[in-house]
Amino acid sequence: MAHDTHETGGPRPKSGTHQPSGAGGTRIERDSLGEMEVPADALWGASTERARRNFPVSGEGLPRRFLAALALVKRCAAETAGETGLLEPALARAIAAAAAEVERGEHDRHFVVDVFQTGSGTSTNMNANEVIAHRASALLGDGRRVHPNDDVNVAQSSNDVIPTALHVAARQALHEDLLPALRTLQASLRRQAERHQDVVKLGRTHLMDATPMRVGQELGGFARQVELGVARVEAARDALAELALGGTAVGTGLTCPPGFAARTIARISHATGLAYREAADHFEAQAAQDAAVEVSGQLRTVAVSLHKIASDVRLLASGPRGGLAELVLPALQPGSSIMPGKVNPVLCEVVTQVAAQVIGNDAAITVGGLGGPLQLNVFLPLLARNLLESIRLLANASRLFAERCIDGLEVDRAQTEGWVERSLALVTALVPRIGYDRAAAIAKRAMAEGRTVREICLAEGLLPEAELARLLDPRRQTEGGREGGGGA
């Protein structure tokens, strides 16, 4: 399915801002409420113009990927209508060709309805119907006027088309954008974990010194978090496989011939390379948006994981002389307009900000999921906007974090191993041999005298040197197990 840079951070057209060209003037269009004056060069009609004027809220339209999915549904529906005799073949071909142009993004500037509009997304559905009808009329070239409702919207309703487009757009975005990005990040973390598997460092709990571990174990834990995130997103992707198409207004399927939805959905599956199926219960598929809420919850979990990883990487790289300074991050840009030589963990900060936005989007989606009075959820544009933004942001942040931060990460071995030798937590390995109270006394004396645990033990002649060296070997402590001997 076609999409462009609007979904990946590039400039996007603002809804409600289209103006007629200097010499274009206006023309009159009609809908069921009467006449409307629209820009002469506009592909939209009266219904869209009403919505453009009614909803100047955010200046933001629905995302490019959603428009592509909506156009895909229109194209497949037109092909089915032509095949089944609902539309005359030449008319069906013209509509399908016009929809394909929209799918490719050729007419984005003509999608002018604000995302904050009627909660069913009817205005955006009609925007698509009118643009496609206008272009199909031109493609036919025989003077016929293609009707946006009777022809482009045949056997459909906004109430089943918009939730269908939402599922298709979000599922494609998960499959094509987020999953590859997360797998890239997982692989990057796994490579770094293997690379630094032999470097001993100090573990920390409650932000306080704890027993030794290896850098590879810490980074491996991050890689596992992302791996679990991949599994969550895969499950979320499958939750979107059911499509509402065929339910029309309230779920009964009025005006939709038997088999129309199934044939159209088969075309959508073929076009996208992902298997979709008609909703098992059309009343559930239109009255509720639980699948969108479920997906958003999984995205929130991924965001929390990425926030934890980025925050830890930032903390471990703090310094370079006044912090932990265990990790050395790539220097991407100057970090201060006043402090020369300062370099900040900018990619970590990008990831944590994205996580905050995704969590905020999830809160709005949760509220949107509640907005299904009786037979229709009426938060569909907001659900589509927030869900697709969360997917896009997580995908971009994950990929950038991997490629511009984790891939270039280095470890200061002297710093990490130095922290270990100075740590009081080394005494933990002596507890099975000398008991908790005796070990605590050694730690307390080492702290008071500014010496290491090893130095205090040697000074007291606590254990034979060879045994002490074995017990206090940090690398052995990273391998688990219980040293022999009872309390003393």
C-alpha positions as CSV (number, residue, x, y, z in Angstrom):
1,M,0.0,0.0,0.0
2,A,1.5,3.4,-1.0
3,H,2.5,6.0,1.6
4,D,4.9,8.8,1.6
5,T,7.1,11.0,3.9
6,H,4.1,12.6,5.6
7,E,4.0,9.5,7.8
8,T,7.7,9.7,8.6
9,G,8.0,13.2,9.8
10,G,8.1,15.1,6.6
11,P,5.9,18.2,5.9
12,R,2.2,17.4,5.6
13,P,-0.7,19.5,4.2
14,K,-2.8,21.3,6.7
15,S,-6.6,20.7,6.5
16,G,-8.8,23.7,6.0
17,T,-6.0,25.8,4.3
18,H,-6.6,25.1,0.6
19,Q,-7.4,28.3,-1.3
20,P,-8.4,28.7,-4.9
21,S,-5.6,29.6,-7.3
22,G,-5.2,33.2,-8.2
23,A,-7.0,32.9,-11.5
24,G,-9.2,29.9,-10.6
25,G,-12.2,31.6,-8.9
26,T,-14.9,29.4,-7.6
27,R,-17.6,27.0,-8.8
28,I,-21.0,25.9,-7.4
29,E,-21.4,22.3,-6.1
30,R,-24.5,20.7,-4.7
31,D,-25.3,18.1,-2.1
32,S,-28.5,17.1,-0.2
33,L,-28.4,20.4,1.8
34,G,-28.2,22.6,-1.2
35,E,-25.5,24.6,-3.0
36,M,-22.0,25.4,-1.9
37,E,-19.3,27.6,-3.5
38,V,-16.0,25.7,-3.7
39,P,-12.6,26.7,-5.2
40,A,-12.6,26.1,-8.9
41,D,-9.5,23.9,-8.8
42,A,-10.7,21.8,-5.9
43,L,-11.4,18.1,-6.5
44,W,-13.8,18.0,-3.5
45,G,-17.5,18.9,-3.6
46,A,-20.2,20.5,-1.5
47,S,-20.1,18.0,1.4
48,T,-16.4,18.4,1.9
49,E,-16.6,22.2,1.7
50,R,-19.2,22.2,4.4
51,A,-16.9,20.2,6.6
52,R,-13.9,22.3,5.8
53,R,-15.8,25.4,7.0
54,N,-17.4,23.7,9.9
55,F,-14.3,22.2,11.5
56,P,-11.4,24.7,11.5
57,V,-10.0,23.1,14.7
58,S,-6.4,21.9,14.5
59,G,-5.2,22.5,10.9
60,E,-4.3,18.8,10.9
61,G,-5.9,16.2,8.6
62,L,-6.0,12.5,9.0
63,P,-2.6,10.8,8.4
64,R,-1.4,9.9,4.9
65,R,-1.4,6.3,5.7
66,F,-5.0,6.4,6.7
67,L,-5.9,8.2,3.5
68,A,-4.1,5.5,1.6
69,A,-6.0,2.8,3.4
70,L,-9.3,4.5,2.8
71,A,-8.5,4.8,-0.9
72,L,-7.5,1.1,-1.0
73,V,-10.9,0.2,0.4
74,K,-12.6,2.4,-2.2
75,R,-10.5,0.8,-5.0
76,C,-11.2,-2.7,-3.9
77,A,-14.9,-2.0,-3.4
78,A,-15.2,-0.5,-6.9
79,E,-13.5,-3.6,-8.4
80,T,-15.9,-5.8,-6.6
81,A,-18.9,-3.7,-7.7
82,G,-17.7,-3.9,-11.3
83,E,-17.3,-7.7,-11.0
84,T,-20.7,-8.3,-9.5
85,G,-22.7,-5.9,-11.7
86,L,-23.4,-3.2,-9.1
87,L,-21.5,-0.8,-11.3
88,E,-21.1,-0.7,-15.1
89,P,-17.5,-2.1,-15.8
90,A,-16.1,1.1,-17.4
91,L,-17.4,3.2,-14.4
92,A,-16.0,0.7,-11.9
93,R,-12.6,0.9,-13.7
94,A,-12.6,4.7,-13.6
95,I,-13.4,4.8,-9.9
96,A,-10.8,2.2,-9.1
97,A,-8.2,4.1,-11.1
98,A,-9.1,7.4,-9.4
99,A,-8.9,5.7,-6.0
100,A,-5.5,4.3,-6.9
101,E,-4.3,7.9,-7.5
102,V,-5.5,8.9,-4.1
103,E,-3.8,5.8,-2.6
104,R,-0.5,6.9,-4.1
105,G,-0.8,10.3,-2.6
106,E,-1.4,12.2,-5.8
107,H,-4.3,14.3,-4.5
108,D,-3.4,14.8,-0.8
109,R,-3.9,18.6,-1.0
110,H,-7.5,18.0,-1.8
111,F,-8.1,16.2,1.6
112,V,-9.0,19.3,3.6
113,V,-11.1,18.1,6.5
114,D,-9.8,18.5,10.0
115,V,-9.1,15.4,12.1
116,F,-11.5,16.8,14.7
117,Q,-14.8,16.4,12.9
118,T,-17.8,14.2,13.0
119,G,-16.9,11.2,15.1
120,S,-17.9,8.7,12.5
121,G,-15.3,10.2,10.0
122,T,-18.2,10.7,7.6
123,S,-16.7,14.0,6.4
124,T,-13.4,12.3,5.5
125,N,-15.3,9.5,3.8
126,M,-17.2,12.0,1.7
127,N,-14.0,13.9,1.0
128,A,-12.6,10.7,-0.5
129,N,-15.9,10.0,-2.3
130,E,-16.0,13.4,-3.9
131,V,-12.3,13.5,-4.9
132,I,-12.5,10.1,-6.4
133,A,-15.8,10.9,-8.2
134,H,-14.3,14.1,-9.6
135,R,-11.2,12.3,-10.9
136,A,-13.3,9.3,-12.2
137,S,-15.5,11.6,-14.2
138,A,-12.4,13.1,-15.8
139,L,-11.0,9.6,-16.5
140,L,-14.2,8.4,-18.1
141,G,-14.0,11.4,-20.5
142,D,-17.5,10.9,-21.8
143,G,-19.3,13.7,-20.0
144,R,-20.8,11.5,-17.4
145,R,-20.8,12.7,-13.8
146,V,-19.7,10.0,-11.3
147,H,-21.8,10.3,-8.2
148,P,-19.9,10.3,-4.9
149,N,-22.6,8.5,-3.0
150,D,-24.4,6.3,-5.6
151,D,-21.2,5.2,-7.4
152,V,-18.0,5.6,-5.2
153,N,-19.8,4.8,-2.0
154,V,-21.8,1.9,-3.4
155,A,-22.6,-0.9,-0.9
156,Q,-20.7,1.1,1.8
157,S,-21.3,3.4,4.7
158,S,-18.9,5.7,6.5
159,N,-19.8,3.6,9.6
160,D,-18.1,0.5,8.2
161,V,-15.6,2.0,5.8
162,I,-13.8,4.3,8.3
163,P,-13.2,1.6,11.0
164,T,-12.1,-0.7,8.2
165,A,-9.6,1.8,7.0
166,L,-8.4,2.3,10.6
167,H,-7.7,-1.4,11.0
168,V,-6.0,-1.6,7.6
169,A,-3.8,1.5,8.1
170,A,-2.8,0.6,11.7
171,R,-2.1,-3.0,10.8
172,Q,0.0,-2.1,7.8
173,A,2.0,0.5,9.9
174,L,2.7,-2.1,12.6
175,H,3.8,-4.6,10.0
176,E,5.8,-2.4,7.7
177,D,7.2,0.3,10.1
178,L,7.2,-0.6,13.8
179,L,8.1,-4.3,13.7
180,P,11.1,-3.8,11.5
181,A,12.3,-0.9,13.6
182,L,12.0,-2.8,16.8
183,R,13.8,-5.8,15.3
184,T,16.6,-3.5,14.3
185,L,16.9,-2.1,17.8
186,Q,16.7,-5.6,19.3
187,A,19.5,-6.8,17.0
188,S,21.7,-3.8,17.8
189,L,21.3,-4.3,21.6
190,R,22.0,-8.0,21.2
191,R,25.2,-7.4,19.2
192,Q,26.4,-4.9,21.8
193,A,25.5,-7.4,24.6
194,E,27.6,-10.1,22.9
195,R,30.4,-7.7,22.2
196,H,30.7,-6.7,25.9
197,Q,29.9,-10.0,27.5
198,D,33.3,-10.2,29.2
199,V,33.2,-6.7,30.8
200,V,32.4,-6.8,34.5
201,K,30.5,-3.9,36.0
202,L,28.7,-2.9,39.2
203,G,25.0,-3.7,39.4
204,R,22.8,-1.2,41.1
205,T,19.4,-1.5,42.8
206,H,17.6,1.5,44.3
207,L,20.3,3.5,42.5
208,M,22.7,2.1,45.1
209,D,25.7,-0.2,44.6
210,A,24.7,-3.9,44.4
211,T,26.6,-7.0,43.4
212,P,28.7,-7.3,40.2
213,M,27.2,-8.2,36.8
214,R,28.5,-8.0,33.2
215,V,27.8,-5.2,30.7
216,G,26.6,-7.9,28.4
217,Q,24.0,-9.1,30.9
218,E,22.6,-5.6,31.3
219,L,22.4,-4.9,27.6
220,G,21.0,-8.4,27.0
221,G,18.2,-7.5,29.4
222,F,17.4,-4.5,27.3
223,A,17.5,-6.7,24.1
224,R,15.0,-9.1,25.8
225,Q,12.7,-6.2,26.6
226,V,12.6,-5.2,23.0
227,E,12.1,-8.8,21.9
228,L,9.1,-9.0,24.2
229,G,7.9,-5.8,22.7
230,V,8.1,-7.4,19.2
231,A,5.9,-10.2,20.4
232,R,3.4,-7.7,21.8
233,V,3.2,-5.8,18.6
234,E,2.8,-9.0,16.6
235,A,-0.2,-9.9,18.8
236,A,-1.5,-6.4,18.4
237,R,-1.2,-6.7,14.6
238,D,-3.3,-9.8,14.6
239,A,-6.0,-8.1,16.7
240,L,-6.7,-5.8,13.7
241,A,-7.4,-8.6,11.2
242,E,-11.2,-8.3,11.4
243,L,-12.8,-5.7,9.2
244,A,-16.1,-4.0,9.7
245,L,-16.8,-3.7,6.0
246,G,-20.2,-5.1,5.2
247,G,-22.1,-3.8,8.2
248,T,-23.0,-0.5,6.5
249,A,-25.0,1.8,8.8
250,V,-25.6,-0.1,12.1
251,G,-24.3,-3.6,11.4
252,T,-27.2,-5.1,9.6
253,G,-25.6,-4.7,6.2
254,L,-28.5,-2.9,4.6
255,T,-27.8,-1.9,1.0
256,C,-24.7,-4.3,0.9
257,P,-25.4,-7.4,-1.2
258,P,-24.4,-10.8,0.2
259,G,-20.8,-11.6,-0.5
260,F,-19.8,-8.1,-1.4
261,A,-17.7,-7.5,1.8
262,A,-16.0,-10.9,1.7
263,R,-14.9,-10.3,-2.0
264,T,-13.7,-6.8,-1.2
265,I,-11.8,-7.9,1.9
266,A,-10.1,-10.7,-0.2
267,R,-8.9,-8.0,-2.5
268,I,-7.6,-5.9,0.4
269,S,-5.7,-9.0,1.7
270,H,-4.2,-9.5,-1.7
271,A,-3.2,-5.9,-2.1
272,T,-1.6,-5.6,1.3
273,G,-0.1,-9.0,1.7
274,L,-1.8,-9.5,5.0
275,A,-4.8,-11.7,5.6
276,Y,-8.0,-9.9,6.6
277,R,-11.4,-11.3,7.3
278,E,-14.9,-10.0,7.7
279,A,-16.0,-9.3,11.2
280,A,-17.6,-12.2,13.0
281,D,-20.1,-9.8,14.4
282,H,-20.7,-6.5,12.6
283,F,-22.5,-5.0,15.5
284,E,-19.5,-5.4,17.7
285,A,-17.2,-4.2,15.0
286,Q,-18.9,-0.8,14.6
287,A,-20.3,-0.2,18.1
288,A,-16.9,-0.8,19.8
289,Q,-13.3,-0.1,19.1
290,D,-11.8,-2.5,21.6
291,A,-9.1,-3.7,19.1
292,A,-7.8,-0.2,18.7
293,V,-7.7,0.2,22.5
294,E,-5.9,-3.2,22.8
295,V,-3.3,-2.2,20.2
296,S,-2.7,1.1,21.9
297,G,-2.2,-0.6,25.2
298,Q,0.5,-2.8,23.6
299,L,2.1,0.3,22.1
300,R,2.1,2.0,25.6
301,T,3.9,-1.0,27.0
302,V,6.5,-0.8,24.2
303,A,6.9,2.9,25.0
304,V,7.5,2.2,28.7
305,S,10.1,-0.4,27.7
306,L,11.9,2.0,25.5
307,H,11.8,4.7,28.1
308,K,13.4,2.4,30.6
309,I,16.2,1.4,28.2
310,A,16.9,5.0,27.0
311,S,16.8,6.4,30.6
312,D,19.3,3.7,31.8
313,V,21.6,4.3,28.8
314,R,21.5,8.0,29.6
315,L,22.3,7.4,33.2
316,L,25.1,5.0,32.5
317,A,26.6,7.5,30.1
318,S,26.3,10.4,32.5
319,G,29.5,12.4,33.0
320,P,32.0,12.2,31.5
321,R,33.7,13.1,34.7
322,G,31.0,13.8,37.2
323,G,28.7,10.8,36.6
324,L,28.8,7.1,36.2
325,A,30.6,7.4,32.8
326,E,30.4,3.7,32.1
327,L,29.0,4.0,28.6
328,V,30.4,6.4,25.9
329,L,27.7,7.5,23.4
330,P,28.3,8.8,19.9
331,A,28.8,12.5,19.8
332,L,26.0,13.6,17.5
333,Q,25.9,17.4,18.0
334,P,27.1,20.1,20.4
335,G,25.1,19.9,23.6
336,S,25.1,23.5,24.8
337,S,25.0,27.0,23.4
338,I,27.1,28.3,26.3
339,M,29.3,25.3,27.5
340,P,32.0,24.4,24.9
341,G,32.7,20.7,24.6
342,K,29.4,19.6,26.2
343,V,27.7,16.6,24.4
344,N,24.3,15.5,25.5
345,P,22.5,12.1,25.1
346,V,20.1,13.5,22.6
347,L,18.8,10.2,21.1
348,C,17.9,9.0,24.6
349,E,16.0,12.2,25.1
350,V,14.2,11.7,21.8
351,V,13.1,8.2,22.9
352,T,11.8,9.4,26.3
353,Q,9.8,12.2,24.8
354,V,8.3,9.9,22.2
355,A,7.3,7.5,25.1
356,A,5.6,10.4,26.8
357,Q,3.6,11.2,23.7
358,V,2.6,7.6,23.1
359,I,1.4,7.3,26.7
360,G,-0.6,10.5,26.2
361,N,-2.0,9.2,23.0
362,D,-3.0,6.0,24.7
363,A,-5.0,8.0,27.3
364,A,-6.9,9.7,24.6
365,I,-7.5,6.4,22.8
366,T,-8.8,4.9,26.0
367,V,-11.3,7.7,26.3
368,G,-12.1,7.2,22.6
369,G,-12.8,3.6,23.2
370,L,-15.4,4.6,25.7
371,G,-17.2,6.7,23.1
372,G,-19.4,4.1,21.5
373,P,-23.0,5.0,22.4
374,L,-25.3,2.3,21.1
375,Q,-24.4,1.2,17.5
376,L,-21.4,3.3,16.6
377,N,-18.1,4.5,18.1
378,V,-17.9,8.2,17.4
379,F,-14.2,8.8,18.2
380,L,-13.0,7.2,15.0
381,P,-10.9,10.1,13.6
382,L,-9.2,10.6,16.9
383,L,-8.5,6.9,17.3
384,A,-7.0,6.8,13.8
385,R,-4.9,9.9,14.3
386,N,-3.5,8.9,17.7
387,L,-2.9,5.2,16.9
388,L,-1.1,5.9,13.7
389,E,1.0,8.7,15.3
390,S,2.0,6.4,18.1
391,I,3.1,3.7,15.7
392,R,5.0,6.2,13.5
393,L,6.8,7.8,16.5
394,L,7.8,4.5,18.0
395,A,9.1,3.2,14.7
396,N,11.1,6.3,14.0
397,A,12.5,6.6,17.5
398,S,13.4,2.9,17.7
399,R,15.3,3.0,14.4
400,L,17.2,6.2,15.2
401,F,18.0,5.0,18.7
402,A,19.5,1.8,17.2
403,E,21.4,3.4,14.3
404,R,22.6,6.6,15.9
405,C,23.1,5.6,19.5
406,I,23.3,1.9,20.3
407,D,25.3,0.9,17.2
408,G,28.0,3.3,18.1
409,L,28.0,2.7,21.9
410,E,31.3,2.0,23.6
411,V,32.1,0.9,27.1
412,D,34.8,2.4,29.4
413,R,36.2,-0.9,30.8
414,A,38.5,0.9,33.3
415,Q,35.6,2.8,34.7
416,T,33.2,-0.1,35.0
417,E,35.7,-2.4,36.6
418,G,37.0,0.3,38.8
419,W,33.5,0.8,40.3
420,V,33.4,-2.9,41.0
421,E,36.6,-3.0,42.9
422,R,35.6,0.0,45.1
423,S,32.2,-1.4,45.8
424,L,31.2,-2.5,49.3
425,A,28.8,-4.9,47.7
426,L,31.6,-7.3,46.9
427,V,31.4,-8.5,50.5
428,T,28.1,-10.2,49.7
429,A,30.0,-13.2,48.3
430,L,31.6,-13.7,51.7
431,V,28.3,-14.1,53.6
432,P,27.9,-17.9,53.1
433,R,31.5,-18.2,54.5
434,I,31.6,-15.7,57.4
435,G,28.0,-14.8,58.0
436,Y,25.9,-11.7,57.4
437,D,26.9,-9.8,60.6
438,R,30.6,-10.2,60.1
439,A,30.3,-9.2,56.5
440,A,28.4,-6.1,57.4
441,A,31.1,-5.1,59.9
442,I,33.7,-5.4,57.1
443,A,31.6,-3.2,54.8
444,K,31.1,-0.7,57.5
445,R,34.8,-0.5,58.3
446,A,35.7,-0.2,54.6
447,M,33.3,2.7,54.2
448,A,34.6,4.5,57.2
449,E,38.2,4.1,56.3
450,G,37.8,4.7,52.6
451,R,39.3,1.4,51.7
452,T,38.1,-1.6,49.7
453,V,36.6,-4.7,51.0
454,R,39.6,-6.7,49.8
455,E,42.0,-4.4,51.7
456,I,40.1,-4.8,55.0
457,C,39.8,-8.6,54.6
458,L,43.6,-8.8,54.0
459,A,44.4,-6.5,56.9
460,E,42.3,-8.6,59.3
461,G,43.6,-11.9,57.9
462,L,40.0,-13.0,57.6
463,L,40.5,-15.9,55.2
464,P,43.5,-17.4,53.4
465,E,44.6,-15.2,50.5
466,A,43.8,-17.8,47.8
467,E,40.3,-18.4,49.1
468,L,39.7,-14.7,49.5
469,A,40.8,-14.0,45.9
470,R,38.4,-16.7,44.7
471,L,35.4,-15.4,46.7
472,L,36.0,-11.8,45.8
473,D,36.6,-12.5,42.1
474,P,33.9,-10.2,40.5
475,R,33.7,-12.3,37.3
476,R,32.7,-15.5,39.3
477,Q,30.1,-13.4,41.2
478,T,28.4,-12.7,37.8
479,E,27.8,-16.4,37.2
480,G,25.4,-17.0,40.1
481,G,25.5,-20.0,42.5
482,R,26.2,-20.2,46.2
483,E,29.7,-20.4,47.6
484,G,30.3,-23.3,50.0
485,G,30.6,-23.0,53.7
486,G,28.2,-22.1,56.5
487,G,28.1,-19.0,58.6
488,A,31.0,-18.3,60.9
